Amino acid sequence: MVFCRKTGLRGDGLFRLLGLVAFLPILLFTVVTPTKSQELDRVRIQAHWLEQFEFAGFYVAKEYGFYEEVGLALDILPHRTGETDVVATVLNGEAEFGVNYSSILADFYRGEPIVALAALFQDSPLVLIARDEPTLKAPKDLEGRRIMIGGDALSSVPIRALMFSQNIGLNDFELQQHSYNLDDLISGKTDAMTAYIGNEPFELSQRGIPFQVFDPGKLGLSFYENILFTTAKEAEENPQRVARFRKATLRGFMHAFDNIEETAKLIHEKYNEQNKSVEALIYEGKELRKRAMVRDIPLGQIEVSRLNDLANAFRLMGVSLTNKPVEGFVWTGALAPEERPARFTPEEHAFIESKVVAVATTTNWPPFAFVSEQTGAVAGIGYDFWKEIATRAGLKYDVNLYDNFSRELEDIQEKRQDLAFSVGDTPQRRKYALFSEPYASFPLAIATSKEEHFIPDISRLDGKTIAIGRNFTAHQMMREAYPHLNYLPSDNIRDGLQAVSNGEAYAYIDIAPALVHAINRYGFTNLKISGETDLICELRLMARRDYPELISIANKVIATISPERRQDILNHWINVQYERGFDLNDILPWLIGIGTLILIPFAWLVHSKQQAERANRMKSEFLALMSHDLRTPLNVIMGFSDMMRSQSVGPIENPQYRDYANDIYQSGELLVSLINDILDLSKIEAGKYVLDEEEVDLSAVVNRTIHGCAILASPRGITIRSEIPDDLQTLYADERVLTQIFNNLLSNAIKYSDKGGTIRLTAQVTSQGEMLVKVIDTGIGMSADEVKRVTEPFERLNREHNKHVEGTGLGLHLCLSFMRLLSGKLQIDSKSGIGTTVTLTFPAERIHPRPS
């Protein structure tokens, strides 16, 4: 597979639009009231405290119709101080959902049948607040002081952990009953008290009283708080209702934290039993936002590792907990993506139980697959990934060694072996084998004599003899991409490098880490890495063709391996120093050679790393700016210009002004689309895009998208027709992502179709269980070169036909990125003047039978 990345941003339209902002003095705020549904599923929530910004997400989702949009109606039960037991209320069936302190984890350990749905705060808002005294500047200074700590040992764990971290035990200070009266702190009746970061600091500031805050989070003591939960029975019997409630609630909190002043006014008017001022609510909202949206963690996410830390903190505080696994406390849909267990079908479970997989591996391809000279055991990057996959899936296996890679492939083809774990996907191998999704990828690099100069591109290899591993993945890829080169096949990497060292070949090509490792290991002091090709080798598992269950099992597990865990495996081998004997005369020559090779580019690498880090910081800051500082004025611009072009507040006599308003609105739409696309792309590339997956009716999604695109197609007489059967199997995916994919594909098909054209959408499930969805148009089509270009970011067709067609050039690239995120594929087939067919392939594990 060849990757050719191009970048570039056409910014002239952006700057013109931003220039308009300075000349729009009127701000327009509109509130849209959603249509009431007649068939809403009524649910109840019980909170653990009185009305305030702490519960803003519930208020916003209820008032702005977020619950109604997912078919729910929410009743918020009142809290009665000293009377309300949140867990009992939910377990007794008086409420379907509750939100409580992190102490709810102890209820789970005591055997209560509850499951956590979200952690609304990643860091607890509970702090210690003290008078501002010269002798009281650090938590350690509280030793021997009077402290009011509210609640029991569980609800006050963050504060007790803070004291414990300073080596202050319960006997090292005077514990006072909490009066919840700030005057006791001000008057000196106590030296410090537990407080809520959103309340007491604001009140003290308003009264002009100096104070200081001791925050457990600032000392690295990070605890979840405000855990949204339900009963295990509710989660099991009504998983769709639970998912819808969680989704709407988190949307409500996201809106509240993105619109703090607006939300504060809503709470002040309708949810204000404490009679807090708007200013107090705004202060609370800003403080809580810091606790809810931290460290690029998705809002509401729960990590099992942090729950284990919380449980251990309980134990340190003297709370007796059982040793049952904490994973049972977290609803699957709330887990971090890498912690979600793979879901296997009955057929896959049967395969795991009944099969012992015969695993074939080469012995001489370090650092990917080889036998260690020190231990005599199989080792390498590929083997470590296979062990990770097999362990997580519970697969049993035997390993069989091969000195010859061609014989290894032959035995898999003849079904004498079941699987190889470090293989590239090639058309020839696909005739007899199946491939997993890639678990790692590396460039193909070029090794030459040290006398050769840097090789900037593949054309420098024309007319040269190129050594390459016989039937290696690199051999297959190079032969397909550059069939004109003169190849000298070798049985292994050592023989190939020897040919270069002896002058029999100009260069040897293989995966970069394998070349570095082999040059070091075999002491080729006269060789170096002189460049890279434009080919990327993706390492996959390869299984015999009649074992599709094995590949689907592997794919599901690969999707759960976090980027951090993948990097740990790679770092272990890529950074390893290969050990030989310690005879100085033996190792000195290659030490000098490798040392020289490393020192020359070292300064450049450090400089490049610094530049990359700075660029990444700038990108993050710019994206944050676009997300908040651009979207708000853009919403105002679009709302106001829409009123002007529709003349909703009175007629505009001059038609040119109406045209201006329409141009402003359309430009705003384009810019909002660009901002959303760039933000989505950035999240995907950073591995931060979290899928909200559920069973999806593909036919319904497509029909809604067609309806939305009809406004573009109708004026040009373009017909859009869905030929997707209503009884098609359901697709386990993120409905929002699917909608965006089809919206982008249909928009493109409309833009590049002539008047009177036709667009068709078809879908079928293949005999292998995959779902193929096609978008077929009769538009202007593309050449082969254009097909290669259009999936790159900011690339658009450069033709007379579309010189007035608006777009960001990110649509197809986003579709491709989203399909990879769904473990699927996107293929474009097109001919100039005839039309284009885009085929989406969804893997078999995402296809489920339609409920009867």
N, C-alpha and C positions, 0 to 999 in steps of 0.2 A: 504494500500500500504506500502510495506516495503522498506526502504532505507538502504543499507549497503555500506558505502563509504570506499574505500581503496585508498591509495596513495602510490606513489613510482616512482622513475625515474631511468631508467637504463641508466647510464651515460658513460659507458666505451667506446661505439662507438663515443659519442660526443667528449670526450677528445682526442681520437685518431685522429678524423678529425681536431679538433682545432690545434693539434700538427703539422698537415701538413701545416697550414697557415704560420708558421714561415719559411718554406723552399720554399715558392713560391715567388720569387723576382720580377716577371713580372706582371704588371697591364695591363689589357686589357679593353678598353672601346669600345663598339660597339653601333652604332645607327641604328635602324631598321626602314626603310622607309615603311610605310604601303602601301598596294596595293590600287590604285586609283579606286574608284567606278564610274561607268558610270551613276548611277541614284541617285545623291545626292540632298537633299532638301537644297537649298541655303538660308541662313539667314544672317542678318546683326546685328552688335552690335555697339552702340554709347557710348563712354566713356566720362567722364567729365573732363579729363585732358590729358596732353601730354604723349607720350610713356615713360614708365619707369617700374620698377619692380612691381609697384602697380597693373598692369594689366597682370602680368606674366602668370596667369592661362589661359587666352585667347590665348596668343602666344604659350604656350606649347601644349595646346589641338589642336591647328590648325597645328602646325609643326609636331607633333608626331602622328597625325592621330586619336586622340581621338574622334573628331567630325565625321570623316569619318566612324569610327567603328559603330556609331549609325545612319548612313545614312544622315549626315549633312555636308554642306560645309559653312564655316564662312567667311564673309567679315567684316573686322574691319574698320569702318569709321574713317577718321582723325578728330581730334579735332582742332577747330579754336578758339584760345583764344579771348574772348570778343564777339564771334559770335555764337558759338554752344550753343543751348538750348536743353539739352538732352531729357527732357520730351516732348517737342514739336516735336523733331525729331521722337520719337517713336509713339506719338499719331498721327502724320501726315502720318504714314506708310512708312517713309523713312528708318526706321530700325525696326526690330521685337523686339529687346531687347536693354536695356540700363543699364548702371551702373552709379549711382549718389550718391550725399551726402545723409545723413539721413534726410535732409530737404525735401526729396521727400514725407515724411509722411504728410507734410503740403499740398502738392499738392493733395494727396488723400482726405484730409479733405475739400479741396476747391471743391471737386466733380469730379476731374479728374479720368477717368476710368482706373486705373492702379492697378496692384497687384505685391507684392514683392515675389521674388523667392528664394533669399538667402541674408544673411548678410555676405559679404566676410570678414569683420573685426568685431570681437565681441567687440573690444575697438577701439575708434577713434584714428587715428595717429596724430590728431591735438593737438599741445602743445603750450605753451608759452615759448619762449627762451629769456634769459636775459643775460646781462653782468655779469661776476663774480665779484661782489662788496661786501665788508664787510657789508654794510648796506642793502643788498638785498639778503636775504637767504631763505625767505619763501614767498608764494603768498600774505600774509597779508602786506608785505613790499612794495607791488606795489601801495598801497594807496597814492594818490597824485602824482604818477609818470606819465610819458608819455608812452603810449602804442599804438602800431600799430596793429589794429585788421582788418583782411581782410574779405571780403564778407559781406553779410547782417546778420541780427539777426538770421536767420535760419541756414545758413551754419557755423556760428561761435558759435552755442549753447554750445558745450563742454567748450569753453573758457569763455563764459559769465556765464555759470553755475559755473565754477571754481571761478570766481570773486564773484559771488553771495554767494557761500559757505563761503567766507571769509568776508562777510558783506560789500563788496565793490560794491556800485552801480555805475550807469553810470556817476553820477555827482561827484564821489569820485576819479576819475583819468582823465587825459587829453587824450581823444581819438584822435588819429592821423590817417590820411589816410595812408593805407599801401602802401609803395613804392616797396615792394618785392626786396629790395636792402640791402643785409647784411652789406654793408659798413655804412649804416645809424645807425645800431646798434653798430658797431665797433667804429665809430667816436664819438658816444654820441649824435647823433641827436634824438635818442629815447632810452628809458630805457628797453623796452621789445617789442617783436612782436610775432604774431602768426606764427607758423612754422610747417612744416611737418616732423615728427620724422625721416623719412628716408632720408631727404635731407640736411637741414641747419646744423644739428649737425655734419654731416660728413665734410661739407665744412669748418666749423669753426675749426674742429680738424686738417684738412689738413693745414690750415693757421696758426695753433699754437695759436689761440685766445681762452683764457679761457672763459667759458660760463657755464650757468646752465639752466636746463630744469624744468619747472613746468608742470607736467602731470596730467590732470584731473583724469585719471584712477587710479593714485596712491592715490588719495583722495576718492576713491570709486565712482567717477562720471563716470560710464561706459555707453557709448553710441555706438550704432551700427554705422558703416560707410561703404561706398561703397556697397550700396544695389542694387543687381541685380533685374531688374523688366521687366515687359512686360505689354501689355494692357489686360484689362479684356476680351476683345473679343478674343484675341489670346489664352488666357488660357482656355476659354470656347470652342472655335472651334477646337483648335489643342492641346489638353492636352498631347497627346503622344509626339508631337514635343517639347513642353515645358519641359516635363520630361526628354527627351533625351538630350536637350541642357543643362539643369541644371546639369544632371549627368556628362556629358563630361566636362563641365566647372569646376565643383568641383574636378573632377579627375585631371584636368590640374593644378589647384592651389595646390592640394596635392603633385603632382609630383614636382612642382616648389619649394615648401617649403622644400621638402625632398631632393632636389638636387639644392641647391642655387647657387653654383659656376657654375655648368653646365648651369643652366638657365640664369645666369648673362652673360655668354659668348654668348648664343643665342640672348639675347636682344641686347647686344653690337654690334653684327654683323648685325641684321636684323630689330630691332625696337628701334632705338636710335636717334630720331630726336633732342633730347636735348644734344647729344654728351657727355653722361656720361661715365666715365671710368668703367672698369670692377670692380675695387675696390669699387667705389661708388655704383654700382648696388648690389654687394655682401653685403655691409653695409645695404643698403635699404632692401634687402631681409631678412636679419637676424632680423632687427627691426620689419618688417611687420609680420614676422612669429609669433612673440610674441603677436601680436594683432589679428591674424587670428585663432590661435590654442591655446586656453586658457581654463583652468579649466575643462579639459576633455569634453568640449562641441564639438559635431560633427561640422566639418567645414561647414559653411554656415547656420547653424540652426538659426531660428528666434523664439523667445518666445513672446507671446502676452503680458505677464506681463511687459517685458522690453520695448515694444513699448508703452504701457500705461505710463511708467515712462518717456519716451522720449516726448510723447505728453504733459504730465504735465510740463516737463521742458520748452517746447515751450510756454506754457501758462504763466509760471512764468516770461519768458523773454518778456511778453507783446504781444505774437502772439495770435490772435483770432482764435480759433478752435471750430468747432461744437462738439456736444456730441454723434455723431454716433459711434457705436462700432468699435474698431480698428481691430477686427477679420476679417472684410471684406477686409482689406488691404493685408492680407497674403494668398498666394496661399496654398491650403490644403497640397500639397506635401512638402511644406517648413516648416510646423509647427513642433515643438517638438512632439515626439510620443504621449506624454500624453495629448497634446493639440489638437490633431487631432480629429475632431468630428466623432462619429460613423456613418457609412453609412448604412442606413436601406433600405431594399427592399420595394416595394409597399405592399407586404403582411404584412411585419412587421409594416409599417406605419398604415395600416388598423387595425391591432391588437391594436396598441397604441391608436388609435382614438376611437375604439369601445368597448374595454374591461375595466372593473374595476376588478382588480386582487384581489381575495380572499386570503389573506395572513394568514397562520396559524403560531402561535408561542407558544412555551412552556413558562410558567410563572416562572419556577424555575430552570433555568440553568445559573446562573450568572458566569462570566461576559459576556456570549455570548447571551443569550436570557432570559429575566426575566421582571417582573413588579417591578418598583421602589417603595419601601416602602415610600419614601419621597413624590413622585409626583403622584403615581398611574398610571404612564404612562409606555408604553413598552420601554425598554432600552436594551443596550448591544452592543457588537461588531458586531454581525450578523445584528441587526436592523440598526445600523449606516451604514454598507455597503449596505444593501438593500435600505435605504433612498438615499444614494449616487447614486446608480444605477437607481432607479426609477426617481429621480430628473433629472439626465442627459438625460434619455430616454423620459421623459414626461409621464411615466406610472401613471395611477390612481389606487388606491388600498384601500381596507378596511382590518383592522387587526382583527383577531379572536383569542382569548386566550384559551390555553389548559393547564390543570394541569397534564395531563397524555400524555407522548410522544407517546406511542403506539396508543392511540386514534387519535392523530394528524396524524400519518402515515396512519392509517386506513381511515381517512376522505379524505386524498389526493388520496389514492388508489381508493376510491369510488367516487372521483370527486366532493365531497362536498366542498373541498377546492382546491385552484389552486397552491399554492406555500408555501414552508417552506424555511427560509433563513439561518439556521445554521445546515446543515446536511452533513454527510459524505456519500460518494458513496460506496455502497455495491452491490454485485451481486443480492441479494434478492430484494433490492429496485428497481434495474434496470428493474425488471419484470413489474413494473407498473408506473415508473417515469423516468423523464429525468433529467440530472444534468448539471449544468454550469461548467465552468472552476473554479478552486479554487481561492478564493480571499484571503485566509490566511491559514497557516499550523502550526501545533504545535505537539510536541511529546506527546505520552501517558506516563503519569508519575505514580508512585506507591507511595501510602500513607500507612504508617504503624504506629504502636506504636513507641514512642520515644525510647523505650527500644531496638528496633531492630537496627542492623548494616546496613551500606550501602549495597544496592543490586546491584552487578556488572552486573548480567545478569539474564535472565528470568528463568534459571534453578533453581534458589533459591526459586522459587514459586512452584516447583513440590511437590505434596502431601499436599499442603496448600489449605485452603478455600479462594477464591478470590471473594470479593464483587464487583459488577459491575452493572451499570444502565441497567435495563431491556430494550432490544432492542435499547439502545444507540448505537451510532456509535462505541464507544470503545468496546462494547459488541460484535458487529458484527465482528470487526477487530480481536479481541483477539480470538474469537471462531474459526475463519477461520485459523489464524496463529498458534494457540496453542490449538487445540481441546482437548488435554489430560488433561488440567487443570480443577480443580474443582471449578465451578463458582456458586456464590450465588447472583442471580438477585435481585435488589432492585428497588423500584418505582422511587426513586430520589436520588440525590447525598447525601443529608443529611442522609437519612436512611442507605445508604451504609457506610458512615463514622461512623455512630452510631454503626453499626455492628462491625467495626474494634475497635472502642473505648471500646465496651462491651466485646471484646474478642471472638465474634461469628465468626469473619473472621480475617484472617492474614493480608490482605491488601485490599485496594480499588484502582481501576485503572480508570483513566479518563484523559482528556486533562489537561496538566499542569496548565494553568491559572485558570481553573475551580476548581481544587483541592486547589490551594493556596487561592483563593477567598472564597471557602466554609469553609476551616479550620479557616480562620480569622473570617468569618461572624458568624459561629455557635459556636465559642469558643471552638473548640476541642484542648485544650491545651496539651493533651497527645498524639497528632498525629504529624507527620512530613512527608515531602517528602523524601523518602529514595532512590529513583533511577528513572531511565527512562527505558522504553522498547525500542526496536529498531523499533517501529512502529510510523509512522507519520500520523496524522489525517489532511486531507485537507478539509477545510470547503467550502461548495458549496451551491448554490441555488438548490432546488429540485422542479420540476414542474410536474404536471400531464402529462401523456404521450401524450395526444392529443393536447398539447400546445407547439409544437416545436418552434413556433415563439417567445414565451416568453423566452426560453433558448437562442436562437440565438441573440435576442436583448440584453439579459444580458451579454452574452459573448463579444459582441462588445463593450459594455460600460466598462466591467471589464478590457479590453485591454487598455482603455484610462486612467485608474486610475494610477497616477504616484506612484512610490515607496515611495516618500515622503508623499503623501496623505494617502497611506495605513498605513504607520508608525504612522502618526498623529492619525488615528482612533484607532490603537492598543494601542498607548501610553496613550490615554485618559482613557482606561479601565484597562489596565494591571497595570498602576501605581496608580490607584485610591485607596483611603483609604475608606473602607466601614464604614459608620457612624452608630453608635448605641448611646444609652443614655450615658451620661457623669458621671454615678455613678462609682467612682474610684474602689470600691469593686467589681463591676461587671466586669470591663474591665482589672483590674490589672493582674489576672492570665494569660489571653491569651496574654497580652502585654509582660509579662516576657517570656512566651514561644516563641512567635514570635520573640521577640528581641534577645533571645538566638539563635534561628534558623538563624537569619540574621547575627548576629555578628560573628559567628564561620566561615562561609565561606567568610565573607566580604573581609578580607585581600587577600584570595586566588583569589577572583573575580577581585580585583583591579590589582593584579599581572598578572592574565590571560589577562585582558583587555590590559595592557601595552604590554605584549608579543604579543598579537594579532595585536595591532596597529603597533608595530615594524615589525612584520612579513609581514603585509600588505604593509608597506612602502618598505620593502626590495623586496617584490614581484613586486611592481610597478616599482622600479628602475631596477630590473633584466629584466622585460619585455621590458622596454624602451631600455635597452642595447641591447637586442636581436633584437629589431625592427630596430635599426639604426646601431649599431656598428658591428653586426654580418652579417646583410643582405648585406651591401656594400662589405666586403671582400668575402663573399660567391658568390656574383654575379661575382666577378673577378675570383675566383677559378673555378667556373663552366664554365665561358666563355673561360678561358684559357685551361682548361682540355678538353673541347669540341673541341677546335681547334686541340689539340694534338692528341686526339683519332681519329679525322676525317682526320688528316694529311693535313689540308687545307693550311698550309704554307710550306709544304715539307714533304717528307717521313721520318718515324722513322724506322730505320733498325731493332732495337731490339724489337721483339714482346712482350717481358716482359714489356718494357716501355709503349707500347700501352695498355697493360692490366692494368698497374698502373694508366694511365690516365683515363681509363674507370671506375676503382674502385673509383677514386677521384670524378669523375662526379656523379656517382650513390650515393656515400655517401653524396655529397653536396645536391642532390635532396632530400634525406631522411631528412637531417637536416633542409633544408628550409621548408619541409612539417611539421616537428615537431614545428618549430618556428611559422609558420602560424596557426597551430592547437591550440597551447598554447595561442597565442594572441587572437584568436577568442573565445576560451573558457573563457579566462579572461574577455573579454568584455561582454559576455553573463552573466556570474556570477555576474558581477558588474552592470548589467542592462544598459550597455552603447552601446550594439550592436543595431544599427539603421537599420531597414529593409527599402530597397528601393523597394516598392511594385508596381506592375503593373499587367495588364492582361497577363498571360503567356500561351503559347501553349505547353502543357506538352509533347505531342508527339515529337515536334521539339527538346525540351530540352533533352529528352531521346535518340533520334537518334544521336544528337551531342555527348552525353556522351558515347554511344556505340562506335561511330567512334573513339573517343579518347582512349577508353580502348582496342580497337582491337589489338593494338601493344603488349599488355600483353597476350591476349587470343590466338592469332593466332599460336605462336610457340608451344603451347601445345594442339592444335586442339580443343580448347574449343569454342563452338558455343554460341553466344549471340543473342537472337531473341526478338524483340519488337512486342508484340501483342496488342499494344495500338491503338485503332481506330483513324484515322486522323480527324474524326468529333467529337471527344470527347470535352465536354465543357471546356472552359478555366478556369484557376486557378489564383485567385488573390493572388500573392505571390512575393517574391524576387527571380528573376531568378538566381542570383548568388548563393543564398543559396540552391535552388533546385538542381542546377548543382553540388554543393559540396556534397549534400546528395547522389545523384545517383552515383557520381564518387566514393564515399567511399563504398557504398553498392556493386557496381559492382567490385571494386578492391578486396574487401574481398571475394566475391563469386569466383572470378578467383583464388585468392591465395589458397583457401581451396577446390578447385575442382581438381579431378584427370584428367589426359589426356583424351581427347575425351568427356568431360562433356558438359552439356547444361545449359544455364542460360536463363530464360524467364522473361519478364516484361509484366504485364497485368494491366489494369485499368478499373474501372467501377464506375458508379454513382448509389448509392443504392436508395431504395424507400424513405429513410429518407433525401435524398439530399446530403449525404456525398460522397466523392470520395475515393475509396479504390485503392491504387496502390501497387502491389506485385512484389517483386524480388524473383524468385524461382530458386534455383540451385539444382544440383544433386551431391553436394560435400560430404565432409566427415561427415558433420552434427555435432551436439553437444548433450551432455547430458543435463538434466534439470538443474543440478548445474552449468554447463558451460554457459548455457543461462542466468542465473542470474548474472554471473560474467562479461560477455563480454561487457556490456554497462558501466561498471565502468572505470574511466580514467586509462590509462596505463596497462590495463588488456588485455592479449592475450592468445590464446589457447596454453596450454603447452603440445605439442604432437610431436612425431617424425616427423609427416607430415610437420610441419611448423617450425622446428628448424632453417632452413636457410631462412625462409620467412621474409623479412624486413617489418617494420611497426612501428608506434609510439604507438599503443595501444589506440589512442584517436579517431579513426574514428567513431566507433559506438556511443561512448559517445557524440561526436559532433552532429551526426545525431539525437540522442535523444534530445539534447539541442535545436537544430534548430527546430525540430518538435514542441516542447513545445512553442518556440518563435512564431511559426505560429499557435498556438492554436490547433495543431494536436496531433496525437499519433503514436507511433512506437511499434509494437509487433513482437516478434521473436518466430516462431514455428520451432522446429528442432528435428531430430532423428539421432542418431549416425549411420553412414554408409548409410544413405538414402538421406539426404539433408536438406536444410534450406529454409524457406520462411519468408521473412521480409515484413510485411504489414504496409504501411503508410496510416493513416486515416486523411483526410483533412476535416474540418467542412463545413457544408452546406453553411454558409455565404461566404465562399471563392470560391464557384463554381458558375460561371456565364455562361449564354448561349453564344455559339460561334456567333460572328457577322455574319450576313447574307451577 
